[in-house]
Amino acid sequence: MNVTANIAYAAQAKNGGALTLPVLFLRAPYDYTCETMDSRFAEPMRHDCADLTETVVPSGHWIAQEQPIRVNAALAKWLAAKAADVWPA
């Protein structure tokens, strides 16, 4: 419903919208709303994120609510690896 404004906003993005900072993507194999396991839905992100880490958490669409311990563990592990200078291992 807001596609015109979204396209105009995206056109102003630096680096053509590509991200150079570290990015964590938590994938959920039972998420049929945003299916990224077998489809090509995540391909643009893989193309536009120079430092992308993908982690699979066995969950459905509401990943943080369904698997809070595993989500927090994945975040802590990723932070320890990507921000080792400020996050204790």
TITORMI-915838 format. One record per atom (N, C-alpha, C): x, y, z; residue in one letter; atom name. Coordinates in steps of 0.1 Angstrom, whole numbers, plus 5000, padded with zeros to 4 digits. Layout:
// TITORMI-915838
NODE,X,Y,Z,a,CA
...
// end
This chain:
// TITORMI-915838
NODE,5008,4988,5000,m,N
NODE,5000,5000,5000,m,CA
NODE,5009,5013,5000,m,C
NODE,5021,5011,5003,n,N
NODE,5030,5023,5004,n,CA
NODE,5042,5021,4995,n,C
NODE,5040,5014,4984,v,N
NODE,5051,5010,4975,v,CA
NODE,5058,5022,4969,v,C
NODE,5050,5032,4965,t,N
NODE,5056,5044,4959,t,CA
NODE,5066,5051,4968,t,C
NODE,5062,5053,4980,a,N
NODE,5070,5060,4990,a,CA
NODE,5082,5051,4994,a,C
NODE,5080,5038,4995,n,N
NODE,5091,5029,4998,n,CA
NODE,5102,5029,4987,n,C
NODE,5097,5029,4974,i,N
NODE,5107,5029,4963,i,CA
NODE,5115,5042,4963,i,C
NODE,5108,5053,4966,a,N
NODE,5115,5066,4966,a,CA
NODE,5125,5067,4978,a,C
NODE,5121,5061,4989,y,N
NODE,5130,5061,5000,y,CA
NODE,5142,5052,4997,y,C
NODE,5140,5040,4992,a,N
NODE,5151,5031,4989,a,CA
NODE,5160,5037,4978,a,C
NODE,5155,5045,4969,a,N
NODE,5164,5051,4959,a,CA
NODE,5174,5060,4965,a,C
NODE,5172,5065,4977,q,N
NODE,5181,5075,4984,q,CA
NODE,5191,5067,4992,q,C
NODE,5191,5054,4993,a,N
NODE,5199,5046,5002,a,CA
NODE,5214,5047,4997,a,C
NODE,5223,5049,5007,k,N
NODE,5237,5049,5004,k,CA
NODE,5241,5035,4999,k,C
NODE,5252,5035,4991,n,N
NODE,5257,5022,4985,n,CA
NODE,5247,5014,4978,n,C
NODE,5237,5021,4972,g,N
NODE,5227,5014,4965,g,CA
NODE,5219,5004,4974,g,C
NODE,5219,5007,4987,g,N
NODE,5212,4998,4997,g,CA
NODE,5220,4987,5002,g,C
NODE,5232,4985,4997,a,N
NODE,5240,4974,5002,a,CA
NODE,5245,4977,5016,a,C
NODE,5246,4967,5024,l,N
NODE,5251,4969,5038,l,CA
NODE,5265,4963,5039,l,C
NODE,5274,4970,5046,t,N
NODE,5287,4965,5048,t,CA
NODE,5289,4961,5063,t,C
NODE,5281,4965,5072,l,N
NODE,5282,4961,5086,l,CA
NODE,5277,4947,5087,l,C
NODE,5281,4940,5098,p,N
NODE,5277,4926,5100,p,CA
NODE,5262,4925,5102,p,C
NODE,5257,4915,5096,v,N
NODE,5242,4912,5096,v,CA
NODE,5240,4898,5100,v,C
NODE,5231,4895,5110,l,N
NODE,5227,4882,5114,l,CA
NODE,5213,4880,5109,l,C
NODE,5211,4868,5102,f,N
NODE,5197,4864,5097,f,CA
NODE,5194,4851,5103,f,C
NODE,5184,4851,5112,l,N
NODE,5179,4838,5118,l,CA
NODE,5168,4832,5109,l,C
NODE,5171,4820,5104,r,N
NODE,5162,4814,5095,r,CA
NODE,5153,4803,5103,r,C
NODE,5141,4802,5099,a,N
NODE,5132,4793,5106,a,CA
NODE,5126,4783,5096,a,C
NODE,5130,4770,5097,p,N
NODE,5125,4760,5087,p,CA
NODE,5110,4758,5087,p,C
NODE,5103,4761,5098,y,N
NODE,5088,4759,5098,y,CA
NODE,5081,4772,5096,y,C
NODE,5087,4782,5091,d,N
NODE,5081,4795,5088,d,CA
NODE,5076,4795,5074,d,C
NODE,5063,4792,5072,y,N
NODE,5057,4792,5059,y,CA
NODE,5052,4805,5055,y,C
NODE,5052,4815,5063,t,N
NODE,5049,4829,5060,t,CA
NODE,5060,4836,5053,t,C
NODE,5072,4834,5057,c,N
NODE,5084,4840,5052,c,CA
NODE,5094,4828,5049,c,C
NODE,5091,4820,5040,e,N
NODE,5099,4808,5037,e,CA
NODE,5112,4811,5030,e,C
NODE,5123,4808,5037,t,N
NODE,5136,4811,5032,t,CA
NODE,5145,4798,5031,t,C
NODE,5140,4787,5034,m,N
NODE,5148,4774,5034,m,CA
NODE,5149,4768,5020,m,C
NODE,5138,4768,5013,d,N
NODE,5139,4762,5000,d,CA
NODE,5136,4772,4988,d,C
NODE,5132,4783,4991,s,N
NODE,5129,4793,4981,s,CA
NODE,5141,4802,4979,s,C
NODE,5140,4812,4970,r,N
NODE,5150,4821,4967,r,CA
NODE,5147,4835,4974,r,C
NODE,5138,4835,4983,f,N
NODE,5133,4847,4990,f,CA
NODE,5144,4855,4997,f,C
NODE,5154,4848,5001,a,N
NODE,5165,4855,5009,a,CA
NODE,5177,4859,4999,a,C
NODE,5176,4855,4987,e,N
NODE,5187,4859,4978,e,CA
NODE,5191,4873,4977,e,C
NODE,5182,4883,4976,p,N
NODE,5186,4897,4976,p,CA
NODE,5194,4901,4989,p,C
NODE,5190,4895,5000,m,N
NODE,5198,4898,5012,m,CA
NODE,5212,4893,5011,m,C
NODE,5213,4881,5006,r,N
NODE,5226,4875,5004,r,CA
NODE,5235,4883,4995,r,C
NODE,5229,4889,4985,h,N
NODE,5236,4897,4975,h,CA
NODE,5240,4911,4981,h,C
NODE,5231,4917,4989,d,N
NODE,5233,4931,4994,d,CA
NODE,5239,4932,5008,d,C
NODE,5242,4921,5014,c,N
NODE,5249,4921,5028,c,CA
NODE,5263,4915,5026,c,C
NODE,5273,4924,5027,a,N
NODE,5287,4919,5025,a,CA
NODE,5291,4910,5036,a,C
NODE,5286,4911,5048,d,N
NODE,5291,4903,5060,d,CA
NODE,5278,4897,5066,d,C
NODE,5273,4887,5059,l,N
NODE,5260,4881,5064,l,CA
NODE,5263,4867,5070,l,C
NODE,5257,4865,5082,t,N
NODE,5257,4852,5089,t,CA
NODE,5243,4847,5089,t,C
NODE,5241,4835,5085,e,N
NODE,5228,4829,5085,e,CA
NODE,5228,4817,5095,e,C
NODE,5218,4817,5104,t,N
NODE,5217,4807,5114,t,CA
NODE,5203,4801,5114,t,C
NODE,5202,4788,5114,v,N
NODE,5188,4782,5114,v,CA
NODE,5184,4779,5129,v,C
NODE,5172,4783,5132,v,N
NODE,5166,4780,5145,v,CA
NODE,5154,4772,5143,v,C
NODE,5152,4760,5148,p,N
NODE,5140,4752,5145,p,CA
NODE,5128,4759,5151,p,C
NODE,5121,4766,5142,s,N
NODE,5109,4773,5147,s,CA
NODE,5100,4776,5135,s,C
NODE,5089,4782,5139,g,N
NODE,5079,4788,5129,g,CA
NODE,5082,4803,5127,g,C
NODE,5071,4810,5123,h,N
NODE,5072,4824,5120,h,CA
NODE,5076,4832,5132,h,C
NODE,5071,4829,5144,w,N
NODE,5073,4837,5156,w,CA
NODE,5085,4832,5163,w,C
NODE,5097,4833,5157,i,N
NODE,5109,4826,5161,i,CA
NODE,5113,4831,5175,i,C
NODE,5113,4844,5178,a,N
NODE,5117,4848,5191,a,CA
NODE,5108,4844,5203,a,C
NODE,5095,4843,5199,q,N
NODE,5085,4838,5209,q,CA
NODE,5085,4823,5211,q,C
NODE,5088,4816,5200,e,N
NODE,5088,4801,5200,e,CA
NODE,5100,4795,5205,e,C
NODE,5112,4801,5203,q,N
NODE,5125,4796,5207,q,CA
NODE,5133,4807,5213,q,C
NODE,5129,4813,5224,p,N
NODE,5137,4824,5229,p,CA
NODE,5151,4821,5234,p,C
NODE,5153,4809,5240,i,N
NODE,5166,4805,5244,i,CA
NODE,5175,4803,5232,i,C
NODE,5170,4796,5222,r,N
NODE,5179,4794,5210,r,CA
NODE,5182,4807,5203,r,C
NODE,5172,4816,5202,v,N
NODE,5174,4829,5196,v,CA
NODE,5185,4837,5203,v,C
NODE,5184,4838,5217,n,N
NODE,5193,4845,5225,n,CA
NODE,5207,4838,5224,n,C
NODE,5208,4825,5223,a,N
NODE,5221,4818,5222,a,CA
NODE,5227,4822,5208,a,C
NODE,5219,4822,5198,a,N
NODE,5224,4825,5184,a,CA
NODE,5229,4840,5184,a,C
NODE,5222,4849,5191,l,N
NODE,5226,4863,5191,l,CA
NODE,5239,4864,5199,l,C
NODE,5240,4857,5211,a,N
NODE,5252,4858,5219,a,CA
NODE,5264,4853,5211,a,C
NODE,5262,4841,5205,k,N
NODE,5273,4835,5197,k,CA
NODE,5278,4845,5186,k,C
NODE,5268,4850,5179,w,N
NODE,5272,4860,5168,w,CA
NODE,5279,4872,5173,w,C
NODE,5274,4878,5184,l,N
NODE,5280,4890,5190,l,CA
NODE,5294,4887,5194,l,C
NODE,5296,4875,5200,a,N
NODE,5310,4871,5205,a,CA
NODE,5319,4870,5193,a,C
NODE,5314,4866,5182,a,N
NODE,5323,4864,5170,a,CA
NODE,5325,4877,5162,a,C
NODE,5314,4885,5161,k,N
NODE,5315,4897,5153,k,CA
NODE,5319,4910,5161,k,C
NODE,5318,4910,5174,a,N
NODE,5321,4921,5182,a,CA
NODE,5330,4917,5193,a,C
NODE,5340,4909,5190,a,N
NODE,5349,4903,5200,a,CA
NODE,5356,4913,5209,a,C
NODE,5358,4925,5203,d,N
NODE,5365,4936,5210,d,CA
NODE,5357,4942,5221,d,C
NODE,5343,4941,5220,v,N
NODE,5335,4946,5230,v,CA
NODE,5325,4936,5237,v,C
NODE,5325,4924,5232,w,N
NODE,5316,4914,5237,w,CA
NODE,5325,4902,5242,w,C
NODE,5324,4899,5254,p,N
NODE,5333,4888,5259,p,CA
NODE,5329,4874,5253,p,C
NODE,5339,4866,5250,a,N
NODE,5337,4853,5244,a,CA
NODE,5333,4843,5255,a,C
// end
